[in-house]
Amino acid sequence: MADDKAPIAHRNVTQSGIKIFDRAAGGKEFVAPALRNFQEKRGFTIILLILVVAFAIFVLVVGSFISELPFAWARFLAANFFFSFFAILTVLLALTGFICVDMWLRSTRVIAVPGELHIVTHWLFIRRTNVVPVSKIIDITVDNNTTADGIYYYDITVLAKRDGKNWLAAILFIFQQPDKPERPLSENELKLINNKKIRAITDINGESDAKWILQEINRELGRK
């Protein structure tokens, strides 16, 4: 198990602002601060602001239109007609807001030592820790997650065996195929049920940087 209290010595900083430390107890620590890649954050924040303005204008215009209708039944029909547009804007606003909050607040510490990987993710006062033994790691990949102003950003994703099954996913698959309950699950569906995906390090600026970090993680874990 990685020793979180072992002293560390500064080693390097990648072009993505990810700091890499050699640990005195062995292994390496990769620290991805929240305040980096402002170009990507700026793009999504602008999109969020545009959606907020569009949502506010939509609510004001539609609300004013409905309130001026002379009959209650007309107001009722108009409210139901515009509800779908309201719901679509709300979903887009919530999704973009979630992405922006995650980008601005997420910071990650990944500790790779022979036989074990620690992934500690923070969103201000919220903390989530994943400890994954190498024996449970199926694959670690570099995945393109977004593009902003011509720059490609990548995530390092860990696919690991789950302790138990993802019963929520299994139930959802059953309801998605009510006409064929006996249909065998596909390979991807079985992966989702039996395994879990962990975004270890997010928003890495450039594929070469991401692949180099992945190579260092694999080396410290003792994986080829």
C-alpha positions in Angstrom: 0.0 0.0 0.0 1.2 3.5 -0.8 2.6 5.5 2.1 0.8 8.9 1.9 3.1 10.3 4.7 6.4 9.5 3.0 8.4 12.6 2.0 8.4 13.4 -1.7 10.9 15.3 -3.9 9.9 17.5 -6.8 10.7 15.9 -10.2 8.8 17.5 -13.1 5.9 19.6 -14.3 4.3 18.6 -17.6 2.9 21.0 -20.2 -0.6 20.4 -18.7 0.5 21.7 -15.3 0.6 18.2 -13.8 3.3 17.9 -11.1 5.2 14.6 -10.8 7.0 13.6 -7.6 9.4 10.8 -6.8 8.2 9.2 -3.5 10.9 8.4 -0.9 8.9 5.2 -0.1 8.9 4.2 -3.8 6.7 4.9 -6.7 5.5 8.2 -8.1 2.8 10.8 -7.3 1.0 12.7 -10.1 -0.8 15.9 -8.9 -3.3 17.5 -11.2 -4.4 20.9 -9.7 -7.8 22.3 -10.4 -6.5 25.7 -11.7 -5.0 24.7 -15.1 -6.0 24.6 -18.7 -7.8 28.0 -18.6 -8.4 27.9 -22.3 -10.6 24.9 -22.1 -12.4 26.2 -19.0 -13.0 29.5 -20.7 -14.7 27.9 -23.7 -17.2 25.8 -21.6 -17.8 28.8 -19.2 -18.8 31.0 -22.2 -21.2 28.2 -23.5 -22.7 28.1 -20.0 -23.2 31.8 -19.9 -24.9 31.8 -23.3 -27.2 29.0 -22.1 -28.1 30.9 -19.0 -28.9 34.0 -21.0 -31.0 32.0 -23.5 -32.8 30.3 -20.6 -33.6 33.6 -18.9 -34.9 35.2 -22.1 -37.0 32.1 -22.9 -38.6 32.1 -19.4 -39.3 35.9 -19.6 -40.7 35.9 -23.1 -42.8 32.7 -22.7 -44.0 33.7 -19.2 -45.1 37.1 -20.5 -46.9 35.5 -23.5 -48.7 32.9 -21.4 -49.8 35.4 -18.7 -51.4 37.7 -21.4 -53.6 34.9 -22.8 -57.3 35.7 -22.0 -58.5 32.2 -21.1 -57.3 29.7 -18.5 -57.5 26.8 -20.9 -55.3 28.7 -23.4 -52.7 29.4 -20.7 -52.9 25.7 -19.7 -52.3 24.5 -23.3 -49.6 27.0 -24.0 -47.7 26.0 -20.8 -47.8 22.4 -21.8 -46.7 23.2 -25.3 -43.6 25.1 -24.1 -42.8 22.6 -21.4 -40.7 20.4 -23.7 -38.6 23.4 -24.8 -38.2 24.4 -21.2 -37.1 20.8 -20.2 -34.5 20.7 -23.1 -33.0 24.0 -22.1 -32.9 22.9 -18.4 -31.1 19.6 -19.2 -28.6 21.4 -21.4 -28.0 24.0 -18.7 -27.6 21.4 -16.0 -25.2 19.3 -18.1 -23.0 22.2 -19.1 -23.1 23.5 -15.5 -22.0 20.1 -14.2 -19.1 20.0 -16.7 -18.0 23.5 -15.8 -18.1 22.9 -12.0 -16.1 19.7 -12.5 -13.5 21.4 -14.7 -13.0 24.4 -12.3 -13.1 22.4 -9.0 -11.6 18.9 -9.7 -8.1 18.3 -8.5 -6.5 14.8 -8.5 -3.6 13.0 -6.8 -2.7 9.7 -8.4 -0.1 7.6 -6.5 1.4 4.7 -8.4 3.4 2.1 -6.6 4.3 -1.5 -7.5 1.0 -3.5 -7.1 -1.4 -0.7 -6.4 -2.9 2.5 -7.7 -4.4 5.3 -5.5 -6.7 7.8 -7.1 -7.8 10.7 -4.8 -10.1 13.2 -6.3 -11.2 16.5 -4.7 -14.0 19.0 -5.4 -13.3 21.6 -2.7 -14.4 19.8 0.5 -15.7 16.7 -1.3 -13.3 13.8 -1.6 -13.4 10.5 -3.3 -10.7 7.8 -3.0 -10.2 4.7 -5.2 -7.6 2.2 -4.3 -7.1 -0.3 -7.2 -4.8 -3.3 -6.9 -2.9 -4.1 -10.1 -4.6 -7.5 -10.1 -8.0 -5.8 -10.7 -6.8 -3.4 -13.4 -8.0 -4.6 -16.8 -6.7 -1.7 -18.8 -5.5 1.9 -18.5 -6.1 4.0 -21.6 -5.7 7.5 -22.9 -9.1 8.9 -24.2 -9.8 12.2 -26.0 -12.6 13.8 -24.0 -13.0 17.3 -25.6 -11.5 19.8 -28.0 -11.3 23.5 -27.4 -9.8 26.1 -29.7 -8.1 23.4 -31.7 -6.5 21.8 -28.7 -7.3 18.2 -27.8 -7.7 17.3 -24.2 -7.3 13.7 -22.9 -8.2 11.7 -19.8 -6.4 8.7 -18.4 -9.1 6.2 -17.7 -8.7 3.1 -15.5 -10.9 0.1 -16.3 -11.0 -2.2 -13.3 -12.9 -5.2 -12.0 -15.8 -4.3 -9.7 -16.3 -5.7 -6.3 -19.7 -7.1 -7.0 -22.0 -6.3 -9.9 -23.4 -2.9 -11.0 -27.0 -4.0 -10.4 -28.4 -0.6 -11.4 -26.9 -1.0 -14.9 -28.1 -4.6 -15.1 -31.7 -3.5 -14.2 -31.5 -0.7 -16.8 -30.5 -3.1 -19.5 -33.4 -5.4 -18.7 -35.9 -2.5 -18.9 -34.3 -1.3 -22.2 -35.2 -4.7 -23.8 -38.7 -5.5 -22.4 -39.6 -7.3 -25.6 -36.5 -9.6 -25.5 -35.7 -10.3 -21.8 -33.8 -13.4 -22.7 -31.4 -11.5 -25.0 -27.8 -12.1 -24.0 -25.9 -9.0 -22.9 -23.3 -7.7 -25.3 -19.6 -7.5 -24.4 -19.8 -3.8 -23.7 -22.9 -4.2 -21.4 -21.1 -7.0 -19.5 -18.1 -4.8 -19.0 -20.3 -2.0 -17.6 -22.0 -4.5 -15.2 -18.9 -6.3 -14.0 -16.3 -3.6 -14.2 -15.9 0.1 -13.4 -14.3 3.1 -15.2 -12.4 5.6 -13.2 -11.2 8.9 -14.6 -7.8 9.0 -13.0 -6.4 12.3 -14.5 -8.6 14.5 -16.6 -8.1 17.3 -19.2 -4.5 16.6 -20.2 -3.3 19.1 -22.8 -2.0 17.0 -25.8 -1.9 13.3 -26.6 1.9 13.0 -26.3 1.7 14.4 -22.7 -1.1 12.0 -21.8 0.7 9.0 -23.2 3.9 9.9 -21.5 2.1 10.1 -18.1 0.4 6.8 -18.8 3.7 5.2 -19.6 5.1 6.5 -16.2 2.1 5.2 -14.3 2.4 1.7 -16.0 6.1 1.6 -15.2 5.6 2.3 -11.5 2.7 -0.2 -11.3 4.9 -2.9 -12.9 2.7 -3.2 -15.9 4.0 -3.5 -19.5 
